[in-house]
Amino acid sequence: MFSEELKRYSWDETTDRIASKTDADVRRALGKSSCDIDDFMALLSPAAEPYLETMAVLSRKYTRERFGRTMSMFIPLYITNSCSNSCVYCGFHRENPMARIILTPEQIEDEYKAIKKLAPFENILLVTGENPAKAGVPYLAKAIDIAKKYFSNIKIEVMPLKTEEYAELCHHGLNGVICFQETYHRENYKLYHPRGMKSIFEWRCDGFDRMGQAGVHSIGMGVLIGLEKEWRTDVTMMARHLRYLQKHYWRTKYSINFPRMRPAKNEGFVPNCYMTDRQLAQATFAMRIFDHDVDISYSTREPAFIRENMCTLGVTTMSAESHVNPGGYHTYPQALEQFSVSDERKAFEVARSLEEHGLQPVWKDWDASFDLFGANGKV
């Protein structure tokens, strides 16, 4: 399990190694066709900042070679904001006085119908708070069963599950799972997640192993930029995690997210760092140069001008017209959001902008019939 593997790496030592990278280290990394973790740290370091344009050129080159001129489109649907955790930065935390919503199967289907009227989305991400007692695996299985009538690619972003629970949902038609580790700083993790199942660092960290063991086809990863002061260290730990997963579950497809903290209805928490737009670009380019094949996703957390500038330089998946409140497309359009959306354009406006940049928006890029043997190699 990766939580044990992670003990090999000192947070402070990694931070120091990144800070110590030199101009020569960066140039060496840029000259290699295949980069290791040490090269990644160089590309992520302050020493690489003068090479941002060179990194952008390389990032665009590798992206076009692997993904062509396409952008995969998806839309998230929050089906409940009920949560048993107390994450200090999240608008859904259990002490927050707000109306708790758990959509019924009928309401979920109404949301699916409303989404299909926005654009020809085939990729949907079902999102919940973490309340397994009221919205656990049977609830998710029902939502997936209904979704199969409307969407070809169904992913979830929910509480970490057991291996057999992931396998059960895959049997129902689940294709992918997204889970943000939030931070790999083991000691500070508890400060941000003081109560609830999410407070157990190992359970969340090893959830990715359980996804791989269950044969989940697509696994999405991310750290929440703003929790830790040293965001470069967190992103480096995520890159180590990615390489570990690719080695152990090599049939699985992986994606990376760099979610920067957005304002949320949760007073009192102040981010420990603010990643600038240039730093976001640097992290994106570094990841693409480090891994030519990994999917890199930008959500509507990011403003339109950032997504437009980065759409040809490394990003391969985008959401559009997102509502981050339960039932936000039809049932409860005014419910409290988990965080503030930045890019508020309509889906067709995002698609038109991508086309103006020479990209083809791809609404369907997966179907169960494509996966003859499954991620675990079984028929």
ABEGO torsion letter per residue (X at the ends): XAAAAAAABBAAAAAAAAAABBAAAAAAAAABABBBAAAAAAAABAAAAAAAAAAAAAAAAAAAAAAEBBBBBBBBBBABABBABABAABAABAABBBBBBBBBAAAAAAAAAAAAAABBBABBBBBBBBBAAABBAAAAAAAAAAAAAABABBBBBBBBBBAAAAAAAAAAGBABBBBBAGBABAAAAAAABABEAAABAAAAAAAAAAAAAAGBABBBBBBBBGABABAAAAAAAAAAAAAAAAAABAABBBBBBBBBBBBBBBBGBBBABBBBAAAAAAAAAAAAAABAABBBBBBAABBAAAAAAAAAAGBABBBBGBBABBGAAAABAABBBABBBABABBAAAAAAAAAAAGBBBBABABBAAABAAEAAGBX
